[in-house]
Amino acid sequence: MALTVECQKRPEGSKPRALRRSGEIPANLYGHKGTESISLTISAKTVERLLKKASVNNTLIDLNVTDIPWRGKALLRELQIHPAKGTPYHLSFFAVAGHGDTNVEVRLRFVGEAIGVKQEGGLLDTVINEVQVSCAPENIPDVIEVDVSNLNIGDSLHISDIPFPEGVTALAEPERLVVSVLPPSISADTESETAS
């Protein structure tokens, strides 16, 4: 489900610092008319609410620019955070309607408990936690589940082993390692005995 965000066109000559002091966050919208971009402002409270539910390159947003007027589907492409204050100070959106498939990062959720971990004391080693995929904006998955319950020590899963939802294509190489089960590590006591 798309989140709805309302924003306004940024007034000509307005200074970003002054906007932030007045409770507005500067933003840009790209791709709504080819290469043209629009400078926007969004209230800091709206941005705060948005960031609780949205993540960069993953969440489809119903963007409503009230004073142009323009309304359409967009992705949050970039979020800049103030280095000292830790607050958002600039956002970039990319309009996706009419652009066909789009490339997004989707989080991986590992489900189940690997046999090699549960019965043999192995260690689950997750190599990547998100994967770049290509799909239509309305098909962007929130997460992609990876079932690790059948993995023994020495087993691993690659991109090619993950069942992606219909209409969602992985952009990473099929042989890219996603997760593996490592043998139990040698305890510190054993190591010190070996060393002496």
C-alpha positions in Angstrom: 0.0 0.0 0.0 1.4 3.4 -1.0 1.9 6.1 1.6 0.4 9.5 0.8 2.7 12.5 1.2 1.6 16.1 0.6 4.2 18.8 -0.3 4.5 22.2 -2.0 6.7 23.7 -4.7 9.6 25.4 -3.1 9.3 29.3 -3.3 11.8 30.9 -5.7 14.9 32.2 -4.0 14.1 30.5 -0.7 17.1 29.4 1.4 17.2 25.8 2.6 18.4 26.8 6.1 15.5 29.3 6.5 13.1 26.6 5.4 14.4 24.1 8.0 14.1 26.8 10.7 10.5 27.2 9.8 9.8 23.5 10.1 10.1 22.6 6.4 12.4 20.1 4.8 13.7 20.8 1.2 13.2 18.0 -1.3 13.4 17.3 -5.1 11.2 15.3 -7.4 12.9 13.8 -10.5 11.5 11.9 -13.4 8.0 13.3 -13.5 8.7 14.9 -16.9 11.8 13.2 -18.3 14.9 15.0 -16.9 13.1 18.0 -15.4 13.1 18.2 -11.6 10.9 20.2 -9.2 12.2 21.7 -6.0 9.7 21.0 -3.1 9.2 21.5 0.6 7.7 19.0 3.0 6.8 19.7 6.6 9.2 18.2 9.1 6.3 16.4 10.8 5.3 14.8 7.6 8.9 13.7 6.9 9.1 12.2 10.5 5.9 10.2 9.9 7.1 9.1 6.4 10.4 7.8 7.7 8.7 5.6 10.3 7.1 3.6 7.4 9.2 4.2 4.4 12.7 3.2 3.5 15.0 4.5 0.7 14.6 2.7 -2.7 11.9 0.4 -1.3 8.6 2.1 -0.5 6.1 3.4 -3.0 4.8 6.8 -2.1 1.7 8.6 -3.4 3.2 12.0 -3.8 0.8 15.0 -4.0 2.3 18.4 -4.9 -0.7 20.5 -4.0 0.2 23.8 -5.7 1.4 22.7 -9.2 -0.8 20.4 -9.1 0.9 17.1 -9.6 0.1 13.7 -8.1 1.8 10.4 -8.8 3.7 7.4 -7.5 7.3 8.0 -6.4 10.1 6.3 -4.6 12.2 7.9 -1.9 15.5 7.8 -3.7 17.8 9.6 -1.3 17.7 10.8 2.3 20.3 13.1 3.6 20.8 13.3 7.4 22.4 16.2 9.3 25.7 14.8 10.6 25.5 16.5 14.0 21.8 16.6 14.7 20.8 13.3 13.1 17.7 14.9 11.6 16.7 14.7 7.9 17.7 17.8 5.9 17.0 16.8 2.3 15.0 14.2 0.4 14.9 13.2 -3.2 12.0 11.4 -4.8 11.8 9.7 -8.2 8.5 9.5 -10.1 7.9 5.9 -11.3 4.5 5.9 -13.0 4.9 5.4 -16.7 8.6 4.4 -16.4 8.0 0.6 -16.5 10.1 -1.5 -14.1 12.2 0.2 -11.5 15.3 -1.0 -9.5 14.9 -1.1 -5.8 16.7 -2.6 -2.7 14.6 -5.1 -0.8 15.5 -6.5 2.7 16.0 -10.2 3.2 14.3 -11.9 6.1 15.9 -15.2 7.2 13.3 -17.6 8.5 13.6 -21.0 10.2 16.5 -22.4 12.2 19.2 -24.2 10.2 19.7 -27.9 11.1 23.5 -27.2 11.2 22.9 -24.5 13.9 20.3 -26.3 15.9 21.8 -29.8 16.0 25.4 -29.4 15.2 26.3 -26.1 16.9 27.2 -24.3 13.6 26.9 -20.6 13.0 24.6 -19.0 10.5 26.6 -16.5 8.4 24.4 -14.0 6.6 26.6 -12.5 3.8 24.0 -10.0 2.5 20.9 -8.6 4.1 19.3 -6.9 1.1 19.2 -7.5 -2.6 18.6 -5.2 -5.6 15.6 -6.3 -7.7 13.8 -5.0 -10.7 9.9 -4.9 -10.8 6.9 -2.8 -11.5 6.4 -0.1 -8.8 3.2 -1.8 -7.6 4.9 -5.1 -7.1 7.7 -3.9 -4.8 7.9 -6.5 -2.0 8.4 -5.3 1.6 10.8 -8.2 2.3 11.9 -11.4 0.6 11.9 -14.4 2.9 14.8 -16.9 2.8 14.1 -20.2 4.4 17.3 -21.5 6.1 15.8 -24.4 8.0 17.3 -27.2 5.7 20.9 -26.0 5.8 23.5 -28.2 7.4 27.1 -27.3 8.3 28.9 -26.4 5.0 25.6 -25.7 3.1 24.9 -22.3 1.6 22.3 -20.5 -0.4 22.9 -18.3 -3.4 20.8 -15.7 -5.2 19.7 -18.4 -7.7 18.3 -20.5 -4.7 15.9 -17.8 -3.5 12.3 -18.0 -4.8 11.5 -14.4 -5.8 7.8 -13.3 -6.1 6.3 -13.3 -9.6 7.3 -10.2 -11.6 10.3 -9.6 -9.3 13.8 -10.2 -10.9 17.0 -10.2 -8.9 19.8 -8.0 -10.4 22.6 -9.6 -8.4 24.6 -12.4 -10.0 22.9 -15.8 -9.6 26.0 -17.3 -7.9 26.3 -14.5 -5.3 26.4 -16.0 -1.8 23.6 -15.0 0.5 23.9 -17.2 3.6 25.9 -20.2 4.8 26.3 -22.4 7.9 29.8 -22.4 9.3 31.3 -25.1 11.5 31.4 -24.4 15.3 34.3 -22.1 16.1 37.2 -23.5 18.1 36.8 -22.4 21.7 39.4 -20.0 23.1 40.6 -22.7 25.6 41.5 -25.1 22.8 43.3 -22.3 20.9 45.5 -21.4 23.9 46.3 -25.1 24.5 47.3 -25.5 20.9 49.5 -22.3 21.1 51.4 -23.5 24.1 
